[in-house]
Amino acid sequence: MEALSFTFGVLATVAVIAIAVLVVGAVKVLKMQNKIDSLERWISDSDNAIHSRITAEAAALQRDLEVNIKELVDRTDNLNSYIDSRLDKLSSKLITSDAKKTIING
């Protein structure tokens, strides 16, 4: 009878230890699941933030490019206008000079 009581005591102790191990394991699994969920949210938020920043930077670069192109076109137009006025002035001086030579030689 004592052997039976001892055996039941050992089995009860083993059962309590097994249940404690299962509970501790379940708690660790739940904690890890929460950590995984937290990391997945962080990854998703980081991905969204990076995507938003890339989109904003691309838009800013596009605006800068458009401003620079407009400035380049304006400068080119101004330069063409300046060259045209200089050529007109040179042309009028050459015509005036040719007219004076013709009068003098004439």
N, CA, C and O of each residue as an XYZ file, in Angstrom:
424
protein
N       0.806     -1.183      0.000
C       0.000      0.000      0.000
C       0.851      1.248      0.000
O       0.531      2.247     -0.645
N       1.979      1.165      0.764
C       2.865      2.327      0.766
C       3.472      2.555     -0.599
O       3.658      3.702     -1.005
N       3.781      1.505     -1.309
C       4.358      1.630     -2.644
C       3.378      2.299     -3.585
O       3.766      3.097     -4.438
N       2.096      1.967     -3.426
C       1.061      2.553     -4.266
C       0.915      4.045     -3.954
O       0.784      4.860     -4.868
N       0.938      4.398     -2.685
C       0.854      5.809     -2.296
C       2.074      6.567     -2.800
O       1.955      7.694     -3.280
N       3.243      5.952     -2.692
C       4.466      6.587     -3.177
C       4.393      6.794     -4.693
O       4.772      7.849     -5.202
N       3.910      5.791     -5.395
C       3.796      5.862     -6.852
C       2.818      6.964     -7.237
O       3.104      7.748     -8.142
N       1.671      7.037     -6.571
C       0.714      8.097     -6.875
C       1.306      9.476     -6.550
O       1.043     10.442     -7.267
N       2.080      9.572     -5.508
C       2.733     10.833     -5.154
C       3.724     11.259     -6.220
O       3.777     12.428     -6.605
N       4.520     10.289     -6.700
C       5.483     10.593     -7.764
C       4.744     10.987     -9.038
O       5.124     11.951     -9.702
N       3.693     10.250     -9.380
C       2.922     10.569    -10.588
C       2.251     11.943    -10.463
O       2.191     12.703    -11.430
N       1.753     12.248     -9.274
C       1.136     13.564     -9.070
C       2.171     14.666     -9.217
O       1.890     15.707     -9.812
N       3.371     14.449     -8.678
C       4.448     15.435     -8.793
C       4.852     15.615    -10.249
O       5.035     16.743    -10.708
N       4.989     14.525    -10.967
C       5.344     14.583    -12.389
C       4.248     15.299    -13.165
O       4.537     16.104    -14.050
N       2.976     15.007    -12.835
C       1.861     15.661    -13.519
C       1.870     17.158    -13.252
O       1.643     17.941    -14.175
N       2.123     17.576    -12.024
C       2.177     19.000    -11.687
C       3.328     19.671    -12.425
O       3.178     20.778    -12.942
N       4.481     18.998    -12.474
C       5.637     19.560    -13.192
C       5.336     19.666    -14.681
O       5.680     20.662    -15.318
N       4.694     18.644    -15.236
C       4.349     18.654    -16.663
C       3.370     19.780    -16.960
O       3.520     20.479    -17.962
N       2.378     19.966    -16.110
C       1.412     21.052    -16.310
C       2.113     22.405    -16.191
O       1.832     23.318    -16.968
N       3.017     22.539    -15.230
C       3.759     23.791    -15.074
C       4.601     24.073    -16.308
O       4.660     25.214    -16.766
N       5.259     23.042    -16.858
C       6.070     23.211    -18.068
C       5.173     23.613    -19.241
O       5.530     24.488    -20.029
N       4.011     22.971    -19.350
C       3.074     23.319    -20.431
C       2.586     24.764    -20.290
O       2.495     25.484    -21.284
N       2.275     25.186    -19.076
C       1.802     26.556    -18.862
C       2.908     27.556    -19.189
O       2.666     28.556    -19.864
N       4.133     27.281    -18.706
C       5.253     28.179    -18.995
C       5.509     28.230    -20.500
O       5.750     29.304    -21.053
N       5.459     27.077    -21.161
C       5.647     27.033    -22.620
C       4.570     27.810    -23.341
O       4.861     28.552    -24.278
N       3.317     27.647    -22.911
C       2.212     28.369    -23.541
C       2.372     29.874    -23.352
O       2.118     30.644    -24.279
N       2.790     30.300    -22.165
C       3.007     31.726    -21.911
C       4.120     32.262    -22.807
O       3.993     33.346    -23.377
N       5.214     31.503    -22.933
C       6.320     31.946    -23.799
C       5.877     32.030    -25.256
O       6.254     32.960    -25.969
N       5.074     31.056    -25.702
C       4.578     31.078    -27.079
C       3.695     32.306    -27.292
O       3.812     32.979    -28.316
N       2.822     32.604    -26.345
C       1.962     33.788    -26.471
C       2.776     35.077    -26.488
O       2.482     35.991    -27.259
N       3.800     35.151    -25.637
C       4.667     36.334    -25.637
C       5.385     36.479    -26.973
O       5.506     37.581    -27.509
N       5.859     35.359    -27.503
C       6.556     35.411    -28.795
C       5.593     35.799    -29.910
O       5.967     36.533    -30.824
N       4.354     35.310    -29.842
C       3.357     35.673    -30.840
C       3.071     37.176    -30.784
O       2.959     37.831    -31.820
N       2.954     37.717    -29.565
C       2.753     39.172    -29.425
C       3.939     39.943    -29.976
O       3.764     40.968    -30.633
N       5.145     39.457    -29.712
C       6.354     40.119    -30.223
C       6.378     40.072    -31.745
O       6.729     41.055    -32.397
N       6.001     38.922    -32.313
C       5.960     38.790    -33.777
C       4.940     39.758    -34.363
O       5.213     40.422    -35.363
N       3.768     39.837    -33.742
C       2.750     40.779    -34.219
C       3.261     42.219    -34.145
O       3.046     43.011    -35.062
N       3.935     42.542    -33.053
C       4.496     43.886    -32.897
C       5.539     44.174    -33.974
O       5.560     45.262    -34.549
N       6.393     43.207    -34.242
C       7.421     43.392    -35.274
C       6.801     43.500    -36.665
O       7.275     44.276    -37.495
N       5.753     42.735    -36.924
C       5.078     42.840    -38.226
C       4.458     44.211    -38.410
O       4.518     44.780    -39.500
N       3.854     44.756    -37.335
C       3.302     46.114    -37.416
C       4.409     47.138    -37.644
O       4.250     48.062    -38.442
N       5.531     46.973    -36.944
C       6.657     47.897    -37.105
C       7.198     47.852    -38.533
O       7.501     48.891    -39.120
N       7.319     46.638    -39.093
C       7.805     46.493    -40.463
C       6.832     47.165    -41.433
O       7.248     47.873    -42.350
N       5.558     46.942    -41.225
C       4.548     47.549    -42.101
C       4.585     49.070    -41.997
O       4.540     49.763    -43.013
N       4.667     49.590    -40.775
C       4.740     51.047    -40.593
C       6.011     51.619    -41.216
O       5.978     52.679    -41.841
N       7.119     50.922    -41.045
C       8.388     51.377    -41.631
C       8.306     51.370    -43.152
O       8.781     52.295    -43.812
N       7.704     50.327    -43.700
C       7.557     50.232    -45.148
C       6.702     51.386    -45.673
O       7.033     52.001    -46.686
N       5.607     51.670    -44.979
C       4.751     52.785    -45.388
C       5.478     54.120    -45.279
O       5.345     54.976    -46.154
N       6.241     54.297    -44.212
C       6.986     55.552    -44.028
C       8.039     55.713    -45.119
O       8.210     56.803    -45.666
N       8.741     54.634    -45.433
C       9.758     54.696    -46.485
C       9.111     54.994    -47.827
O       9.614     55.815    -48.594
N       8.000     54.333    -48.111
C       7.296     54.565    -49.382
C       6.830     56.020    -49.475
O       6.965     56.655    -50.520
N       6.283     56.539    -48.379
C       5.831     57.935    -48.375
C       7.000     58.894    -48.590
O       6.882     59.867    -49.335
N       8.124     58.617    -47.937
C       9.283     59.500    -48.086
C       9.829     59.452    -49.509
O      10.187     60.485    -50.076
N       9.891     58.253    -50.085
C      10.373     58.133    -51.463
C       9.450     58.897    -52.410
O       9.917     59.594    -53.311
N       8.150     58.767    -52.205
C       7.185     59.477    -53.052
C       7.359     60.988    -52.910
O       7.340     61.716    -53.903
N       7.529     61.456    -51.672
C       7.705     62.896    -51.440
C       9.006     63.390    -52.071
O       9.032     64.457    -52.684
N      10.078     62.624    -51.924
C      11.366     63.025    -52.514
C      11.282     63.032    -54.040
O      11.830     63.925    -54.688
N      10.601     62.045    -54.614
C      10.457     62.004    -56.069
C       9.668     63.213    -56.563
O      10.007     63.810    -57.585
N       8.613     63.570    -55.830
C       7.818     64.746    -56.211
C       8.654     66.016    -56.101
O       8.580     66.885    -56.970
N       9.447     66.127    -55.042
C      10.302     67.309    -54.871
C      11.333     67.392    -55.995
O      11.581     68.469    -56.536
N      11.926     66.261    -56.341
C      12.898     66.252    -57.438
C      12.240     66.630    -58.760
O      12.829     67.343    -59.573
N      11.023     66.151    -58.970
C      10.302     66.491    -60.203
C      10.031     67.991    -60.261
O      10.195     68.618    -61.308
N       9.610     68.569    -59.117
C       9.380     70.028    -59.090
C      10.667     70.787    -59.359
O      10.674     71.740    -60.139
N      11.760     70.376    -58.719
C      13.045     71.039    -58.927
C      13.476     70.942    -60.391
O      13.979     71.905    -60.970
N      13.271     69.771    -60.970
C      13.639     69.572    -62.368
C      12.828     70.494    -63.273
O      13.370     71.098    -64.198
N      11.525     70.601    -63.003
C      10.686     71.476    -63.820
C      11.103     72.936    -63.684
O      11.114     73.675    -64.668
N      11.449     73.356    -62.454
C      11.907     74.736    -62.233
C      13.211     74.978    -62.983
O      13.376     76.012    -63.631
N      14.142     74.021    -62.896
C      15.427     74.180    -63.577
C      15.266     74.205    -65.089
O      15.949     74.967    -65.773
N      14.372     73.381    -65.615
C      14.135     73.377    -67.064
C      13.540     74.714    -67.490
O      13.941     75.274    -68.510
N      12.574     75.234    -66.708
C      11.979     76.526    -67.048
C      13.029     77.630    -67.000
O      13.066     78.501    -67.870
N      13.876     77.588    -65.986
C      14.938     78.594    -65.878
C      15.898     78.496    -67.064
O      16.330     79.517    -67.600
N      16.227     77.289    -67.466
C      17.115     77.093    -68.614
C      16.480     77.608    -69.900
O      17.153     78.236    -70.717
N      15.192     77.347    -70.081
C      14.492     77.847    -71.271
C      14.463     79.366    -71.264
O      14.681     79.999    -72.297
N      14.193     79.956    -70.096
C      14.173     81.424    -70.002
C      15.553     82.012    -70.315
O      15.663     82.991    -71.054
N      16.589     81.416    -69.755
C      17.944     81.916    -70.035
C      18.299     81.771    -71.509
O      18.928     82.650    -72.099
N      17.886     80.647    -72.095
C      18.156     80.443    -73.518
C      17.417     81.487    -74.352
O      17.981     82.038    -75.297
N      16.172     81.758    -74.011
C      15.412     82.787    -74.732
C      16.066     84.154    -74.577
O      16.184     84.904    -75.546
N      16.493     84.477    -73.357
C      17.162     85.758    -73.133
C      18.465     85.839    -73.924
O      18.778     86.873    -74.515
N      19.211     84.757    -73.931
C      20.469     84.736    -74.675
C      20.212     84.887    -76.175
O      20.920     85.631    -76.854
N      19.211     84.192    -76.689
C      18.873     84.326    -78.117
C      18.438     85.745    -78.437
O      18.791     86.280    -79.489
N      17.677     86.361    -77.542
C      17.238     87.741    -77.741
C      18.441     88.687    -77.737
O      18.528     89.592    -78.567
N      19.360     88.475    -76.805
C      20.546     89.315    -76.716
C      21.407     89.164    -77.971
O      21.877     90.156    -78.529
N      21.610     87.933    -78.407
C      22.410     87.696    -79.626
C      21.730     88.332    -80.830
O      22.390     88.930    -81.679
N      20.405     88.201    -80.902
C      19.668     88.791    -82.014
C      19.824     90.314    -82.034
O      20.021     90.907    -83.095
N      19.736     90.942    -80.861
C      19.884     92.406    -80.825
C      21.300     92.816    -81.194
O      21.491     93.816    -81.886
N      22.300     92.057    -80.744
C      23.690     92.366    -81.100
C      23.910     92.203    -82.613
O      24.589     93.012    -83.244
N      23.322     91.142    -83.179
C      23.467     90.941    -84.627
C      22.760     92.044    -85.409
O      23.266     92.507    -86.432
N      21.592     92.465    -84.928
C      20.886     93.569    -85.592
C      21.718     94.855    -85.545
O      21.799     95.594    -86.526
N      22.328     95.103    -84.396
C      23.156     96.292    -84.241
C      24.373     96.212    -85.169
O      24.724     97.192    -85.826
N      25.013     95.042    -85.217
C      26.165     94.857    -86.095
C      25.752     95.010    -87.550
O      26.453     95.637    -88.345
N      24.613     94.434    -87.887
C      24.127     94.524    -89.262
C      23.856     95.969    -89.652
O      24.203     96.396    -90.753
N      23.232     96.724    -88.743
C      22.949     98.118    -89.072
C      24.250     98.925    -89.198
O      24.330     99.828    -90.030
N      25.265     98.613    -88.388
C      26.550     99.306    -88.507
C      27.217     98.964    -89.834
O      27.794     99.839    -90.480
N      27.143     97.704    -90.245
C      27.753     97.305    -91.519
C      27.040     97.966    -92.684
O      27.685     98.402    -93.638
N      25.733     98.043    -92.619
C      24.968     98.681    -93.698
C      25.293    100.165    -93.739
O      25.475    100.731    -94.817
N      25.367    100.795    -92.582
C      25.708    102.209    -92.511
C      27.123    102.433    -93.018
O      27.378    103.393    -93.745
N      28.030    101.567    -92.647
C      29.407    101.666    -93.095
C      29.496    101.496    -94.599
O      30.231    102.237    -95.250
N      28.764    100.532    -95.182
C      28.755    100.318    -96.630
C      28.136    101.521    -97.347
O      28.586    101.893    -98.431
N      27.125    102.118    -96.760
C      26.496    103.296    -97.360
C      27.469    104.461    -97.364
O      27.523    105.194    -98.351
N      28.247    104.666    -96.297
C      29.219    105.749    -96.242
C      30.312    105.517    -97.283
O      30.741    106.461    -97.946
N      30.768    104.271    -97.433
C      31.793    103.970    -98.441
C      31.270    104.254    -99.840
O      32.000    104.758   -100.694
N      30.006    103.930   -100.071
C      29.429    104.146   -101.375
C      29.329    105.645   -101.668
O      29.583    106.075   -102.793
N      28.961    106.437   -100.662
C      28.850    107.881   -100.840
C      30.228    108.480   -101.082
O      30.402    109.334   -101.952
N      31.219    108.016   -100.292
C      32.562    108.555   -100.427
C      33.154    108.147   -101.795
O      33.758    108.970   -102.481
N      32.978    106.902   -102.171
C      33.549    106.394   -103.412
C      32.716    106.836   -104.622
O      33.232    106.898   -105.737
N      31.461    107.135   -104.413
C      30.488    107.381   -105.422
C      30.662    108.466   -106.324
O      29.823    108.683   -107.199
